Amino acid sequence: MIAVLGLVVGALVGLFFEPAVPAGLQPYLPIAVVAALDALFGGLRALLDGTFNDRVFIVSFLSNVVVAALIVFLGDQLGVGTQLSTGVVVVLGIRIFSNAAAIRRHLFKA
């Protein structure tokens, strides 16, 4: 319940203060959001499967975001940032949809 309350408070603070993302970090924000969504859907799937572990979720969440951002940063340094960003989004998107399908099967038995 504390996590849900923190999420609601964080969303309200973000809406109220409307923080600006520095220009240097703007290419990494969408990738970080997709990586965070991947961890979130994976955690929800694990919860429904009865294998959820809070430590694994936190480590997965943080490592997904960091690794995805590092891949995009490496792509920017090599001059192929757009291609690597697309690759990260495709891979994480496949994982998100795979987890969403497992969640759907679990909830609707279909």
N, C-alpha and C positions, 0 to 999 in steps of 0.2 A: 504494500500500500504506500510505503514511503517513496518508492521509485515512481509510482504513478503520480503522486503529489508533486514530486520533484520535476517530472516531465511537464505537468500542467503549469507549475510556477515558472519553469524555464521558458515555456512557449509564450506565456503571458508577458514575461519580462522582455523577451525578444520582440514581441509585437509592439510593446509600449515604447521601448527605447530605440527600435529600428537600427541595430548596429550596422555599421558599414564594414564590408570586408576589404582589407587593403588590396590594391591592384595586383601586387605580386602574388597574393594567395588565391586570387579569383579562379585561376585554372584548376586549382586543386580542390576547391570546395565541392563541385558536383561529383567528383570521383570519391571524395570522402563520404558524401551522403550515400552514394550507391554502395560503398563498402560497408557503411554502418547499417544500411537496410539489409544487406546480405547477412550480417551477423544477427540482426534482429529476427529475420525470418528463420534462420538456423536455430536460434534460441527458442523460438516459438514451436518449431517442429520438435526439438528435443524435449520441450516441456510436455507436449502432447504425447510423445512416445514414452515419457516417463524416465528419460535419461538426462534431464537438465541438471547442470552443475553451474552454480553461479560463478565460480572461479574460471571455469572453462569459457563461459560466456564473456566475461570481462576481458580475458586475454584474447579471445577471438575477436571481439569488438575492436579493441585497441590495435591488435596486430593487423587486422584487415585494413583499417584506416591508414596505418603507418606504411604498410607494404604497398598499398595502392598509390599513396602519395609519392613514395620513393620511386615507383615505376614511372609515374608521370614526370617526376623531376628528372629522372635519368633520360627519359625521352626528350624533354626540353633541352637538356644539355647536349644531347646528340643531334638535335634538330629534327627529331621525328616525334615530337610531343603529341601531335594530333593522332597519329597512328597508334601509339602506345595507349593513349587515353581511350581510343575506340576499342582497342583490344581488352583493356581492363573492364570497360563497361559491358562488353559482350560476355566475357567470362563470368563476371559477377551477375549479370542479368540472367544467364543460364542457370546459375546456382539459385538465384532468387526464385525463378519460375519453377525450378525443380522442388525447392522447399515449399513453395505455395501449392504445388500440386499434391505434395505429401500431406500438407495441412488440410487441404480440401478433402482428400481421401479419408483422412482421419475424422474430420468433423461430419462429413456427409455420407460416409461409408460408400463412396462411389469413386 
